[in-house]
Amino acid sequence: MPELFPGDINSDDLYEDINGNGRLDFDDVVKFFNYLEDPSIQECWKLYDFNGNGRLDFDDVVKLFKLM
């Protein structure tokens, strides 16, 4: 099975596809919520700052959900 990586599916410099399956779906929102505090997400916060406030917080999860 190939390894899947997060990615930017609409060229806006944000990684909406958290689970790496090539699309934005509910699993991306769940995975983002579960790993929001993970260093791999925190170190690359600009890729996941969906509300554009300069930091990662729960509102980024909500914003990602609303993008679906």
Gaussian input, Z-matrix of N, CA and C with variables (Angstrom, degrees):
# hf/3-21g

backbone

0 1
 N
 C     1     B1
 C     2     B2     1     A1
 N     3     B3     2     A2     1     D1
 C     4     B4     3     A3     2     D2
 C     5     B5     4     A4     3     D3
 N     6     B6     5     A5     4     D4
 C     7     B7     6     A6     5     D5
 C     8     B8     7     A7     6     D6
 N     9     B9     8     A8     7     D7
 C    10    B10     9     A9     8     D8
 C    11    B11    10    A10     9     D9
 N    12    B12    11    A11    10    D10
 C    13    B13    12    A12    11    D11
 C    14    B14    13    A13    12    D12
 N    15    B15    14    A14    13    D13
 C    16    B16    15    A15    14    D14
 C    17    B17    16    A16    15    D15
 N    18    B18    17    A17    16    D16
 C    19    B19    18    A18    17    D17
 C    20    B20    19    A19    18    D18
 N    21    B21    20    A20    19    D19
 C    22    B22    21    A21    20    D20
 C    23    B23    22    A22    21    D21
 N    24    B24    23    A23    22    D22
 C    25    B25    24    A24    23    D23
 C    26    B26    25    A25    24    D24
 N    27    B27    26    A26    25    D25
 C    28    B28    27    A27    26    D26
 C    29    B29    28    A28    27    D27
 N    30    B30    29    A29    28    D28
 C    31    B31    30    A30    29    D29
 C    32    B32    31    A31    30    D30
 N    33    B33    32    A32    31    D31
 C    34    B34    33    A33    32    D32
 C    35    B35    34    A34    33    D33
 N    36    B36    35    A35    34    D34
 C    37    B37    36    A36    35    D35
 C    38    B38    37    A37    36    D36
 N    39    B39    38    A38    37    D37
 C    40    B40    39    A39    38    D38
 C    41    B41    40    A40    39    D39
 N    42    B42    41    A41    40    D40
 C    43    B43    42    A42    41    D41
 C    44    B44    43    A43    42    D42
 N    45    B45    44    A44    43    D43
 C    46    B46    45    A45    44    D44
 C    47    B47    46    A46    45    D45
 N    48    B48    47    A47    46    D46
 C    49    B49    48    A48    47    D47
 C    50    B50    49    A49    48    D48
 N    51    B51    50    A50    49    D49
 C    52    B52    51    A51    50    D50
 C    53    B53    52    A52    51    D51
 N    54    B54    53    A53    52    D52
 C    55    B55    54    A54    53    D53
 C    56    B56    55    A55    54    D54
 N    57    B57    56    A56    55    D55
 C    58    B58    57    A57    56    D56
 C    59    B59    58    A58    57    D57
 N    60    B60    59    A59    58    D58
 C    61    B61    60    A60    59    D59
 C    62    B62    61    A61    60    D60
 N    63    B63    62    A62    61    D61
 C    64    B64    63    A63    62    D62
 C    65    B65    64    A64    63    D63
 N    66    B66    65    A65    64    D64
 C    67    B67    66    A66    65    D65
 C    68    B68    67    A67    66    D66
 N    69    B69    68    A68    67    D67
 C    70    B70    69    A69    68    D68
 C    71    B71    70    A70    69    D69
 N    72    B72    71    A71    70    D70
 C    73    B73    72    A72    71    D71
 C    74    B74    73    A73    72    D72
 N    75    B75    74    A74    73    D73
 C    76    B76    75    A75    74    D74
 C    77    B77    76    A76    75    D75
 N    78    B78    77    A77    76    D76
 C    79    B79    78    A78    77    D77
 C    80    B80    79    A79    78    D78
 N    81    B81    80    A80    79    D79
 C    82    B82    81    A81    80    D80
 C    83    B83    82    A82    81    D81
 N    84    B84    83    A83    82    D82
 C    85    B85    84    A84    83    D83
 C    86    B86    85    A85    84    D84
 N    87    B87    86    A86    85    D85
 C    88    B88    87    A87    86    D86
 C    89    B89    88    A88    87    D87
 N    90    B90    89    A89    88    D88
 C    91    B91    90    A90    89    D89
 C    92    B92    91    A91    90    D90
 N    93    B93    92    A92    91    D91
 C    94    B94    93    A93    92    D92
 C    95    B95    94    A94    93    D93
 N    96    B96    95    A95    94    D94
 C    97    B97    96    A96    95    D95
 C    98    B98    97    A97    96    D96
 N    99    B99    98    A98    97    D97
 C   100   B100    99    A99    98    D98
 C   101   B101   100   A100    99    D99
 N   102   B102   101   A101   100   D100
 C   103   B103   102   A102   101   D101
 C   104   B104   103   A103   102   D102
 N   105   B105   104   A104   103   D103
 C   106   B106   105   A105   104   D104
 C   107   B107   106   A106   105   D105
 N   108   B108   107   A107   106   D106
 C   109   B109   108   A108   107   D107
 C   110   B110   109   A109   108   D108
 N   111   B111   110   A110   109   D109
 C   112   B112   111   A111   110   D110
 C   113   B113   112   A112   111   D111
 N   114   B114   113   A113   112   D112
 C   115   B115   114   A114   113   D113
 C   116   B116   115   A115   114   D114
 N   117   B117   116   A116   115   D115
 C   118   B118   117   A117   116   D116
 C   119   B119   118   A118   117   D117
 N   120   B120   119   A119   118   D118
 C   121   B121   120   A120   119   D119
 C   122   B122   121   A121   120   D120
 N   123   B123   122   A122   121   D121
 C   124   B124   123   A123   122   D122
 C   125   B125   124   A124   123   D123
 N   126   B126   125   A125   124   D124
 C   127   B127   126   A126   125   D125
 C   128   B128   127   A127   126   D126
 N   129   B129   128   A128   127   D127
 C   130   B130   129   A129   128   D128
 C   131   B131   130   A130   129   D129
 N   132   B132   131   A131   130   D130
 C   133   B133   132   A132   131   D131
 C   134   B134   133   A133   132   D132
 N   135   B135   134   A134   133   D133
 C   136   B136   135   A135   134   D134
 C   137   B137   136   A136   135   D135
 N   138   B138   137   A137   136   D136
 C   139   B139   138   A138   137   D137
 C   140   B140   139   A139   138   D138
 N   141   B141   140   A140   139   D139
 C   142   B142   141   A141   140   D140
 C   143   B143   142   A142   141   D141
 N   144   B144   143   A143   142   D142
 C   145   B145   144   A144   143   D143
 C   146   B146   145   A145   144   D144
 N   147   B147   146   A146   145   D145
 C   148   B148   147   A147   146   D146
 C   149   B149   148   A148   147   D147
 N   150   B150   149   A149   148   D148
 C   151   B151   150   A150   149   D149
 C   152   B152   151   A151   150   D150
 N   153   B153   152   A152   151   D151
 C   154   B154   153   A153   152   D152
 C   155   B155   154   A154   153   D153
 N   156   B156   155   A155   154   D154
 C   157   B157   156   A156   155   D155
 C   158   B158   157   A157   156   D156
 N   159   B159   158   A158   157   D157
 C   160   B160   159   A159   158   D158
 C   161   B161   160   A160   159   D159
 N   162   B162   161   A161   160   D160
 C   163   B163   162   A162   161   D161
 C   164   B164   163   A163   162   D162
 N   165   B165   164   A164   163   D163
 C   166   B166   165   A165   164   D164
 C   167   B167   166   A166   165   D165
 N   168   B168   167   A167   166   D166
 C   169   B169   168   A168   167   D167
 C   170   B170   169   A169   168   D168
 N   171   B171   170   A170   169   D169
 C   172   B172   171   A171   170   D170
 C   173   B173   172   A172   171   D171
 N   174   B174   173   A173   172   D172
 C   175   B175   174   A174   173   D173
 C   176   B176   175   A175   174   D174
 N   177   B177   176   A176   175   D175
 C   178   B178   177   A177   176   D176
 C   179   B179   178   A178   177   D177
 N   180   B180   179   A179   178   D178
 C   181   B181   180   A180   179   D179
 C   182   B182   181   A181   180   D180
 N   183   B183   182   A182   181   D181
 C   184   B184   183   A183   182   D182
 C   185   B185   184   A184   183   D183
 N   186   B186   185   A185   184   D184
 C   187   B187   186   A186   185   D185
 C   188   B188   187   A187   186   D186
 N   189   B189   188   A188   187   D187
 C   190   B190   189   A189   188   D188
 C   191   B191   190   A190   189   D189
 N   192   B192   191   A191   190   D190
 C   193   B193   192   A192   191   D191
 C   194   B194   193   A193   192   D192
 N   195   B195   194   A194   193   D193
 C   196   B196   195   A195   194   D194
 C   197   B197   196   A196   195   D195
 N   198   B198   197   A197   196   D196
 C   199   B199   198   A198   197   D197
 C   200   B200   199   A199   198   D198
 N   201   B201   200   A200   199   D199
 C   202   B202   201   A201   200   D200
 C   203   B203   202   A202   201   D201

   B1=1.4553
   B2=1.5276
   B3=1.3421
   B4=1.4661
   B5=1.5255
   B6=1.3229
   B7=1.4637
   B8=1.5251
   B9=1.3253
   B10=1.4567
   B11=1.5230
   B12=1.3297
   B13=1.4580
   B14=1.5272
   B15=1.3191
   B16=1.4646
   B17=1.5223
   B18=1.3309
   B19=1.4498
   B20=1.5208
   B21=1.3145
   B22=1.4601
   B23=1.5190
   B24=1.3134
   B25=1.4735
   B26=1.5253
   B27=1.3462
   B28=1.4651
   B29=1.5315
   B30=1.3083
   B31=1.4728
   B32=1.5339
   B33=1.3422
   B34=1.4647
   B35=1.5264
   B36=1.3281
   B37=1.4648
   B38=1.5208
   B39=1.3288
   B40=1.4640
   B41=1.5191
   B42=1.3186
   B43=1.4603
   B44=1.5308
   B45=1.3178
   B46=1.4596
   B47=1.5228
   B48=1.3063
   B49=1.4688
   B50=1.5312
   B51=1.3120
   B52=1.4632
   B53=1.5242
   B54=1.3240
   B55=1.4628
   B56=1.5277
   B57=1.3197
   B58=1.4556
   B59=1.5083
   B60=1.3294
   B61=1.4633
   B62=1.5276
   B63=1.3383
   B64=1.4515
   B65=1.5121
   B66=1.3269
   B67=1.4657
   B68=1.5310
   B69=1.3216
   B70=1.4650
   B71=1.5236
   B72=1.3255
   B73=1.4591
   B74=1.5325
   B75=1.3096
   B76=1.4595
   B77=1.5229
   B78=1.3212
   B79=1.4596
   B80=1.5289
   B81=1.3295
   B82=1.4595
   B83=1.5248
   B84=1.3206
   B85=1.4624
   B86=1.5308
   B87=1.3273
   B88=1.4706
   B89=1.5285
   B90=1.3174
   B91=1.4679
   B92=1.5360
   B93=1.3261
   B94=1.4582
   B95=1.5282
   B96=1.3128
   B97=1.4607
   B98=1.5286
   B99=1.3175
   B100=1.4629
   B101=1.5253
   B102=1.3178
   B103=1.4630
   B104=1.5248
   B105=1.3163
   B106=1.4646
   B107=1.5286
   B108=1.3161
   B109=1.4670
   B110=1.5317
   B111=1.3094
   B112=1.4678
   B113=1.5338
   B114=1.3340
   B115=1.4697
   B116=1.5286
   B117=1.3197
   B118=1.4637
   B119=1.5302
   B120=1.3159
   B121=1.4602
   B122=1.5289
   B123=1.3195
   B124=1.4601
   B125=1.5332
   B126=1.3276
   B127=1.4664
   B128=1.5208
   B129=1.3155
   B130=1.4698
   B131=1.5183
   B132=1.3161
   B133=1.4633
   B134=1.5206
   B135=1.3278
   B136=1.4699
   B137=1.5258
   B138=1.3242
   B139=1.4596
   B140=1.5199
   B141=1.3349
   B142=1.4620
   B143=1.5375
   B144=1.3160
   B145=1.4712
   B146=1.5303
   B147=1.3215
   B148=1.4566
   B149=1.5192
   B150=1.3213
   B151=1.4631
   B152=1.5292
   B153=1.3304
   B154=1.4564
   B155=1.5130
   B156=1.3350
   B157=1.4627
   B158=1.5306
   B159=1.3233
   B160=1.4566
   B161=1.5070
   B162=1.3322
   B163=1.4586
   B164=1.5274
   B165=1.3220
   B166=1.4641
   B167=1.5133
   B168=1.3205
   B169=1.4547
   B170=1.5280
   B171=1.3162
   B172=1.4622
   B173=1.5237
   B174=1.3204
   B175=1.4638
   B176=1.5272
   B177=1.3264
   B178=1.4656
   B179=1.5255
   B180=1.3114
   B181=1.4729
   B182=1.5184
   B183=1.3174
   B184=1.4614
   B185=1.5286
   B186=1.3216
   B187=1.4647
   B188=1.5273
   B189=1.3322
   B190=1.4596
   B191=1.5210
   B192=1.3143
   B193=1.4609
   B194=1.5306
   B195=1.3203
   B196=1.4603
   B197=1.5150
   B198=1.3336
   B199=1.4649
   B200=1.5266
   B201=1.3167
   B202=1.4815
   B203=1.5072
   A1=108.37
   A2=117.35
   A3=119.67
   A4=111.59
   A5=114.92
   A6=120.07
   A7=108.73
   A8=116.96
   A9=121.97
   A10=110.10
   A11=116.30
   A12=121.96
   A13=109.98
   A14=117.37
   A15=120.14
   A16=110.48
   A17=115.61
   A18=117.95
   A19=113.90
   A20=113.56
   A21=123.90
   A22=107.71
   A23=117.44
   A24=120.23
   A25=114.00
   A26=117.65
   A27=118.62
   A28=113.03
   A29=117.74
   A30=124.41
   A31=113.94
   A32=116.79
   A33=120.75
   A34=111.93
   A35=116.62
   A36=123.91
   A37=113.55
   A38=118.05
   A39=123.81
   A40=108.69
   A41=116.33
   A42=121.62
   A43=110.75
   A44=116.14
   A45=121.34
   A46=112.10
   A47=116.04
   A48=121.35
   A49=109.11
   A50=116.22
   A51=121.98
   A52=111.91
   A53=117.45
   A54=120.08
   A55=113.42
   A56=118.35
   A57=121.81
   A58=116.14
   A59=118.28
   A60=119.45
   A61=113.38
   A62=116.99
   A63=120.66
   A64=115.80
   A65=117.52
   A66=120.77
   A67=109.68
   A68=115.78
   A69=121.89
   A70=107.99
   A71=116.33
   A72=120.80
   A73=109.46
   A74=116.21
   A75=120.61
   A76=112.21
   A77=117.82
   A78=120.83
   A79=111.28
   A80=117.81
   A81=120.99
   A82=111.00
   A83=116.50
   A84=121.22
   A85=110.35
   A86=116.79
   A87=121.08
   A88=110.54
   A89=116.25
   A90=119.84
   A91=110.81
   A92=117.02
   A93=120.74
   A94=110.66
   A95=117.24
   A96=121.21
   A97=110.99
   A98=116.94
   A99=121.00
   A100=113.11
   A101=117.67
   A102=121.35
   A103=113.60
   A104=117.92
   A105=121.82
   A106=112.52
   A107=117.54
   A108=121.71
   A109=113.21
   A110=117.76
   A111=122.04
   A112=109.92
   A113=117.82
   A114=120.39
   A115=113.70
   A116=118.36
   A117=120.30
   A118=111.71
   A119=117.57
   A120=122.23
   A121=109.35
   A122=117.05
   A123=121.76
   A124=112.49
   A125=117.38
   A126=121.31
   A127=112.14
   A128=116.99
   A129=122.12
   A130=110.55
   A131=117.69
   A132=123.28
   A133=113.25
   A134=118.55
   A135=120.73
   A136=111.92
   A137=116.94
   A138=120.34
   A139=112.77
   A140=117.10
   A141=122.12
   A142=112.99
   A143=117.25
   A144=121.29
   A145=109.09
   A146=116.17
   A147=121.90
   A148=113.69
   A149=118.41
   A150=119.67
   A151=112.28
   A152=117.16
   A153=121.73
   A154=116.10
   A155=117.78
   A156=119.76
   A157=113.38
   A158=117.72
   A159=120.65
   A160=115.57
   A161=117.29
   A162=121.25
   A163=109.18
   A164=115.87
   A165=120.49
   A166=109.82
   A167=115.71
   A168=121.26
   A169=108.77
   A170=116.32
   A171=121.15
   A172=112.00
   A173=117.74
   A174=120.28
   A175=111.71
   A176=118.40
   A177=120.62
   A178=110.54
   A179=116.78
   A180=121.15
   A181=109.62
   A182=117.19
   A183=122.01
   A184=110.36
   A185=116.48
   A186=121.26
   A187=111.53
   A188=117.03
   A189=120.63
   A190=110.31
   A191=117.60
   A192=121.75
   A193=110.68
   A194=117.17
   A195=121.04
   A196=113.27
   A197=117.57
   A198=121.16
   A199=112.90
   A200=116.09
   A201=119.48
   A202=111.65
   D1=132.75
   D2=179.58
   D3=-71.22
   D4=149.26
   D5=177.29
   D6=-79.70
   D7=134.86
   D8=-177.69
   D9=-103.87
   D10=140.73
   D11=-178.18
   D12=-123.78
   D13=148.22
   D14=175.85
   D15=-59.45
   D16=156.16
   D17=-179.79
   D18=-160.91
   D19=166.15
   D20=178.40
   D21=-93.96
   D22=110.70
   D23=-174.48
   D24=-90.83
   D25=-9.73
   D26=-178.01
   D27=-131.89
   D28=18.75
   D29=174.88
   D30=58.35
   D31=38.76
   D32=177.03
   D33=-107.81
   D34=11.38
   D35=179.79
   D36=68.06
   D37=20.13
   D38=174.08
   D39=-122.47
   D40=142.49
   D41=-177.43
   D42=-92.59
   D43=86.25
   D44=178.01
   D45=-73.03
   D46=-32.35
   D47=-177.26
   D48=-87.92
   D49=82.29
   D50=-174.97
   D51=-68.87
   D52=-38.14
   D53=-176.15
   D54=-88.06
   D55=-4.38
   D56=173.72
   D57=76.62
   D58=21.64
   D59=-179.03
   D60=-93.80
   D61=6.13
   D62=174.66
   D63=91.20
   D64=4.26
   D65=179.22
   D66=-151.37
   D67=163.04
   D68=175.29
   D69=-91.87
   D70=122.19
   D71=178.08
   D72=-144.79
   D73=177.27
   D74=-175.38
   D75=-60.47
   D76=-31.85
   D77=178.11
   D78=-61.13
   D79=-32.48
   D80=176.49
   D81=-63.64
   D82=-42.89
   D83=179.89
   D84=-64.29
   D85=-45.02
   D86=179.94
   D87=-63.41
   D88=-44.97
   D89=-179.53
   D90=-64.52
   D91=-40.82
   D92=178.14
   D93=-61.99
   D94=-44.88
   D95=177.48
   D96=-60.23
   D97=-45.80
   D98=-177.46
   D99=-66.82
   D100=-28.94
   D101=-176.03
   D102=-112.54
   D103=15.33
   D104=-177.18
   D105=-56.04
   D106=-36.59
   D107=-178.75
   D108=-91.47
   D109=-1.26
   D110=-178.52
   D111=-66.88
   D112=138.80
   D113=179.48
   D114=-56.53
   D115=-33.03
   D116=-179.50
   D117=-65.81
   D118=-28.65
   D119=175.86
   D120=-85.28
   D121=-44.72
   D122=-177.76
   D123=-61.25
   D124=-38.09
   D125=-178.69
   D126=-67.37
   D127=-27.67
   D128=-178.71
   D129=-113.20
   D130=38.22
   D131=-171.07
   D132=-53.71
   D133=-32.47
   D134=-178.52
   D135=-61.73
   D136=-27.24
   D137=179.68
   D138=-76.38
   D139=-12.79
   D140=-174.85
   D141=-125.41
   D142=11.22
   D143=-179.16
   D144=-85.86
   D145=73.37
   D146=-173.16
   D147=-67.93
   D148=-25.65
   D149=178.69
   D150=-93.86
   D151=-4.16
   D152=173.15
   D153=68.95
   D154=26.61
   D155=-178.48
   D156=-95.51
   D157=6.28
   D158=175.41
   D159=85.28
   D160=10.21
   D161=176.91
   D162=-156.30
   D163=165.45
   D164=175.86
   D165=-94.77
   D166=133.48
   D167=177.33
   D168=-156.32
   D169=178.03
   D170=-176.87
   D171=-59.98
   D172=-29.59
   D173=178.50
   D174=-62.31
   D175=-27.58
   D176=175.09
   D177=-65.44
   D178=-37.42
   D179=176.46
   D180=-64.32
   D181=-44.65
   D182=179.26
   D183=-62.00
   D184=-44.68
   D185=179.33
   D186=-61.63
   D187=-42.04
   D188=176.80
   D189=-61.69
   D190=-42.53
   D191=177.28
   D192=-58.84
   D193=-42.81
   D194=-178.96
   D195=-69.50
   D196=-18.35
   D197=177.23
   D198=-75.73
   D199=-14.59
   D200=-178.11
   D201=-67.19

